[in-house]
């Protein structure tokens, strides 16, 4: 089968389209023929091996898993003898390493049924970004109906899901984005949209119960100025920073002990239950994945370069 393979760290030029062996299916395994896979910030970081902390988990000299990608959507090709939830022909999506390939193999917990109303490209855009938004808002932010919620970095992959999920939870949503994305953020449900080139949300008079910060282009202390007295700041990413740093994620929990606001950081954890919850939101029309660009498998290096060096709107997806 064809796959995007990486033997060393570097620019996206180190990624190569190669023929490799199709993954073997185990008794509890589900073999999926990939129809689409989406690109995440993790793919950009692991490709380059930057920041260096990435190498501590992914491999010091080269990636332990040579094929990139974790978000996938496709059709079940075969199942192991112990699999009960799926059968060949089922359309599924989920999270599984080595997704930039014609086939992936995982366990039943890796996948859920694809909503009939979604394309494979839309479904592939969901797992990492939407789970990050859901877990950050629901679990860490403890979002409640009627709250004023601000999404900083609303037009990115995580941000577009966060706007819609916050709206689905009954919040009054404000999105922060670039001028070209204002109309798009309004179209997915934000009551108010701030063009960051004209207005700084940390310096106006509006106060929020919850700030979900994906962009990371303001310090936590600046963001706190925009919070209500008992408000919560959830740090979820740094898509708006030219040079990402882990410092805010290390200091925020410490600072939170000494201030009235809650400052929360977290690492997204794959959960089949959360994918099923997202399925329900999508089936009822409350959440719709937004896709910016499609790239064929052979152009996966360019897709990763675009995500890392450009400013994509929502999700970048690789098709087969």
N, C-alpha and C positions, 0 to 999 in steps of 0.2 A: 504494500500500500504506500501511498505518498504521504509524507509528513514534513513539517518544518522542524529541522534539527539544529541544535546548537552545541558545538564542541568546546567553545571558549567564550569568555566574556568580552564584550566590546560593543561597537555600534550595531545597529540592526543588520549591517552588512555581514555579520558573522552567522546569520541565520540562513540555512540552505534548504531547498526543497529536495528531498531524497526519497528513494525507495527503501522502506524498512519492512520488517516482518509484521504481519497483522497480529494483534494481541491474542494470546490463547485464552479461551474461555474456561473458567473453573466451574465447579459444581454450583456455587452460589453466585456466579457471575452473569452479567448482562452485557452482551456485545451490541454496540450501537453503531449503525452506519451514520456518520456525521453529515448533517445537511448544512449546519452553520455553527460558528463559534465566535465569541466576542472577545475583544481585546480589553485588558484591564491594566491599571497602573503597575500591577505586579509584573506583568510581562515586560514592560519597559525597564523596570528596575532589575529584574533577573537577567535580561539580555545584557545589560551593561555591567552588572555586578556592583551597582552603585545605588544607595550608600553601601559602604563596606559591610554593614550589619547584615545585609541580604546574604552575603556569602557564608555567614555563620550558620544559617539555616538551610540554604540552597546548595551549598558546596563551595569549598574554599578556592579551588583552582578552576573548577568548571561546574556547571549545574549537575546535580545528582540525577535529575530527570532531564534528558536532553531535548525533549519535545515540549514546546511552549503551549500555553493555553490551559484554562480550567473551566470556562463556561461553554456549554455544548447543548445543541438540540439536534435531534435526528430520529431515525427509525430503528426499532429493535430488530437486529438481524438474527440473533440466536440467544437462547437462555440456557443456563445450567440446570441440572436435574433437581436442584433444591430451590429454584426460583418459583415463586407462586404468584407474584403480583403482576408480572409482565409476560407477554408472549410475542413471538415474531410478528412484525407489522405494526406494533404499537408505536405511536408517536410520543416521544418523551423529551424532556429537557432536564438539565441539572448541572452538577459540578463534578468534574473528573479531570485529573492531571492528564497532560499530553493530548489536549483537545484539538490542536492544530494538525489534524490528521484525518484520513478517510474513515478510520474506525477507532473507537475507544471501548474499553471494557471496564466495568465497575460493578459494584454490588447494588442490590435493590435500593438501598438507602441513598444512593448517589443520584437517583432519578425520580421524577414524578411525571404524570401524564401531561402532555402539552394541551392547553386549552384549544378547542376547535377553532376559535375565532382569531387565533394568533398565527402568524407565519412562523416558519422555522427561524428566520432572521430575528424577528421580535422576541421569540422565546429564548434564543441564545443570549440576548442582551440582558436577561433578567438576573441570573443567580447571584453573582458577587455584589453587583451594584445595588440591587433591590434588597437583598438580605442585609447589607450594610445600612441602608436607609431604615429598614424596618427595625432592626435591632437597636440602632442608635436612637431613634425616636421613641419607640414603644418601651424598650427595656431599660435603656440608659437615661433617656430624657423623660420617661414616665409621662408622656404626652396625654393630655386630657381634653375633652370637648370644650370649646369656647376659649382656649388659650390663644394668646398671640404668639405665633411662632415665626422666626426668621430663618431662612435657609440661605447661608452665604456660600456661593458657588452653585447657584440653582440650575445652571444650564448644563452642567456636566453629567456624566453617567449616573453617579449617585444622586446628584442634586435634582435631576428631573424626576427620579422615583421619590425622593424625599418630599418634594412639593406635593405630589399626588397622594402619597401615603398620609402626610400631615392633614391634608384636606379630607381624606377618607375618615380620619379620626375625629373630625369635627372642629379642627383648629382654624383660626383666622391666619392665613398664610401670607407672608411677605417674602419675595425672592430677590436676591441680589445677583446681578449678572452684567454682562457687557451690553453696550447699546444695541448690537445686532440681534440679541437674543430676547429683548424685552417682550416682543409680541408672542414669541413662543412660550415664554413662562406664563404670560397671561392666559394663553390658550389652554394650558394644562391645569389651570385652577387657582393661581395665586390672586388674592384680592388686591395686592399692591406689589409693584415691581420697582426696585431701586436700580437705576443705572449707575454703577460704581464710578464711572468716569465723570459724573456730575454731582454725586452726593455720597457722603461717607456716613454709613448707618451708625457708626460708633460716636458720631458727633451731633446727630440731630436729637430732637426732643422725644421721639417715640421710644417706648420701653417695651420689652418683650418678656414673656414668661419662659420662653425656651429659644435658645439660639443653637442651631445645628450647623457647625462650621466645617464645610468641606474644602473651602478655598485655602484657609490658613494664612491669609495675607494680612491679618491683623493679629496683634498679640492678644493673649487671653485677657490681660488687664484692660486693653482697649475695648474688647468685646463686652467685658463686664459693665462698662459704662452704659451699655444699651439694655441691660437687664433690669427687671423689676427687683425689688429688695430680696425676694426669695426665689429668684430665677435660676435657671440651669443652663450651663454652657456645655455642649457636647462637642468635643474635638474629634472630627471624623476623617480628616485628610489635609493635604496641603497642595491641592491642584493649582492654586493661584500663586505659589511661591516659585521663583526661578531656582532657588537652591534649598530644597527641603531639608529640614532639621528635625531630629527627634526630641530636642530640648523641651518644647512646650508639652509634649506628651509625658515627659518625665517629671516636670515641675508642677503641672496643673493639679495632680492629686494631692501634692504636698500643700500647695497654696490653698486648696479647697478646705483644709482643716482650720485655716485661720481667717477665713472670710465668710460672709453670710451667704454667698452664692454657692451653688453646687457646680464644680468643674469636673467633668467626666471624660475619660479616654477609654477606648476599648479596641479589641481586635475582633473582627467579624469571624464568627464560627458557622460553618455549614450546618444547616438543620433542615431535614426533610420536612419537619412540621412547619417551619417557616416558609418553605417553598410552597407547601399546600395552602398556607394562609394567603400567600401572594397570588396563588392560582385563583382563590375565591375572589380576591379584589379585582383581578383581571377579568374573570368571567362575568362579574357584575358591572363591568365597565368603569369602575372607580380608578383603576390604574391601567395605563396603556404605555408599553415601552416605546421610547423615542429613539430612532436610529438615525445617525448622521450620515455615515458613508458605508458602502459595501465594497469589499475587496475580495478578489478570488484568492484561493489558497496560495498560489505562487507569488502573490504580492503581499503576503503576510508581513515581511520585513518593512514594507512601506506603510502598512497599516499601523504597526508599532511605532514607526518613526513619526507618523502623523499624530498619534496620541501623545507621544512624549514631547515633541517639539512644537506642535501646533496648539490650537485651542478648539478641540472638537466640541460640537454640540451634542450632548447626550452620548450615545454609544456608537462605537466603531465595530463593525461586524465582518467576519470572514466567511465567505460562502464556498461551497464545494461545487 
